Amino acid sequence: MTAEPRRRGRLSRSGDFDRVYRDGRSHANRFLVLYAFPRPETSGDETRLGTSVGRKVGGAVSRNAVKRALRESFWDLADELPDGHDFVIVARPDSAGLVEREGTTGVGVALRELIVEATPERKT
């Protein structure tokens, strides 16, 4: 039996999302809104991600494609992210068109722009 690969840190409880929305800082562009919340020192140093893609983005197929692109782009940038932060990415309706036109690369560019704004103390 082979060991399962380690799962990336994800936000899954509504209380975690609420805390990030309430206490975190938001940064936005045409395609995405990024909420960043530095967790207290005692709660670990793992970076965690939550995504929110509403029905205005499109049907289930489009929403799932956007979620996959968001997760992949976010974790591609993981080396540049500070430890001990929770992030929530909210997809705006135009994000489905971005994924269709430019794929993960376009999402990565839009996300990098927001991460630079949100985390001035990020790793380089």
Residue pairs with C-beta under 8 A, 6 or more apart in sequence:
8 49
8 71
8 75
9 46
9 47
9 48
9 49
10 48
10 49
10 50
11 17
11 20
11 48
11 49
11 50
11 86
11 88
12 50
16 48
16 50
16 86
17 50
17 52
17 88
19 37
19 86
20 35
20 36
20 37
20 50
20 86
20 87
20 88
21 35
21 88
23 37
24 35
24 36
24 37
24 86
24 88
25 35
25 36
25 37
25 118
26 33
26 34
26 35
26 36
27 33
27 34
27 36
27 114
27 117
27 118
28 34
28 92
28 114
29 110
29 113
29 114
30 92
30 94
30 110
31 91
31 92
31 94
31 95
31 98
31 107
31 110
32 70
32 89
32 90
32 91
32 92
32 95
32 107
32 110
32 111
32 114
33 89
33 90
33 92
33 114
34 87
34 88
34 89
34 90
34 111
34 114
34 115
34 117
34 118
35 87
35 88
35 89
35 90
36 85
36 86
36 87
36 118
36 119
37 85
37 86
37 87
38 82
38 84
38 85
39 84
39 85
39 86
41 84
43 84
44 84
45 83
45 84
46 83
46 84
47 78
47 81
47 82
47 83
47 84
47 85
47 86
47 87
48 85
48 86
48 87
49 71
49 74
49 75
49 86
49 87
49 88
49 89
50 86
50 87
50 88
50 89
51 67
51 70
51 71
51 88
51 89
51 90
51 91
52 88
52 89
52 90
52 91
53 63
53 66
53 67
53 70
53 90
53 91
53 95
54 63
54 90
54 91
55 63
56 93
57 63
57 66
57 91
57 92
57 93
57 95
57 96
58 66
58 93
58 96
62 96
62 99
63 91
63 96
65 96
65 99
65 100
66 91
66 95
66 96
66 99
66 107
67 91
69 99
69 103
69 104
69 107
70 89
70 91
70 107
70 111
72 104
72 107
73 104
73 107
73 108
73 111
74 87
74 89
74 111
76 104
76 108
77 108
77 111
77 112
77 115
79 123
80 115
80 122
80 123
80 124
81 87
81 115
81 119
81 122
81 123
82 119
82 121
82 122
82 123
85 119
87 118
89 111
95 107
95 110
98 106
98 107
98 110
99 106
99 107
102 109
115 122
116 122
